[in-house]
Amino acid sequence: MFMSQTPQVFEEEVVKKVSIKYLLYLPKDYDRKPSVKWPAILFLHGMGERGDNLELVKKHGIPRSLRRREAFLS
């Protein structure tokens, strides 16, 4: 007898307190210009930067550019 697979949904409320480390960069004048609509950028790092060492995240992408103070900061 062959039994087919059927999609099911498991739904349960789960409450758990978590603590997540992250890097935050705010542009120059952010606090002095509350009327400006600043863009938000979420940088999703790769598997090599997982864990709780934020220095690893600074190796690539936007965090690396910020560390090097590249031109787009102005």
C-alpha positions as CSV (number, residue, x, y, z in Angstrom):
1,M,0.0,0.0,0.0
2,F,1.4,3.4,-1.1
3,M,0.8,6.3,1.2
4,S,1.0,9.8,-0.3
5,Q,2.4,12.8,1.4
6,T,0.0,15.6,2.1
7,P,0.8,19.1,3.2
8,Q,-0.1,19.9,6.8
9,V,0.2,23.0,9.0
10,F,1.5,22.9,12.6
11,E,0.7,26.1,14.4
12,E,1.6,26.9,18.0
13,E,2.5,30.2,19.8
14,V,6.1,30.1,21.0
15,V,7.5,32.7,23.3
16,K,11.2,33.0,23.9
17,K,13.4,35.9,24.8
18,V,16.4,36.3,22.5
19,S,19.4,38.6,22.5
20,I,21.0,39.4,19.2
21,K,24.2,41.4,18.6
22,Y,24.2,43.7,15.6
23,L,26.1,46.6,14.1
24,L,24.3,50.0,13.7
25,Y,25.5,52.8,11.6
26,L,23.7,56.2,11.6
27,P,24.7,58.8,9.1
28,K,26.3,62.1,10.0
29,D,23.6,64.6,11.1
30,Y,21.0,61.8,11.7
31,D,20.0,63.3,15.1
32,R,20.1,66.9,13.9
33,K,17.8,66.3,10.9
34,P,14.6,64.6,12.2
35,S,12.6,65.5,9.2
36,V,14.8,63.7,6.7
37,K,13.6,60.3,5.6
38,W,16.8,58.2,5.8
39,P,16.9,54.9,3.9
40,A,17.3,51.7,5.9
41,I,19.7,49.1,4.7
42,L,19.7,45.5,6.1
43,F,23.0,43.7,5.3
44,L,22.6,39.9,5.4
45,H,26.0,38.3,5.9
46,G,27.0,34.9,4.6
47,M,27.5,31.7,6.4
48,G,31.2,32.4,7.1
49,E,30.2,35.3,9.4
50,R,27.7,33.5,11.6
51,G,28.1,33.3,15.3
52,D,28.5,36.2,17.8
53,N,31.8,37.7,16.6
54,L,30.8,41.0,14.9
55,E,34.3,41.6,13.7
56,L,33.7,38.8,11.2
57,V,30.8,40.7,9.8
58,K,33.0,43.7,9.0
59,K,35.0,41.7,6.5
60,H,32.6,42.1,3.6
61,G,29.9,44.3,2.0
62,I,28.6,47.5,3.6
63,P,30.3,46.9,7.0
64,R,33.6,46.7,5.3
65,S,33.0,49.9,3.3
66,L,32.0,51.7,6.5
67,R,35.1,50.6,8.2
68,R,37.2,51.8,5.3
69,R,35.2,55.1,5.2
70,E,34.5,54.8,1.5
71,A,33.0,57.6,-0.5
72,F,29.3,56.8,-0.2
73,L,29.3,57.9,3.5
74,S,29.1,61.6,2.6
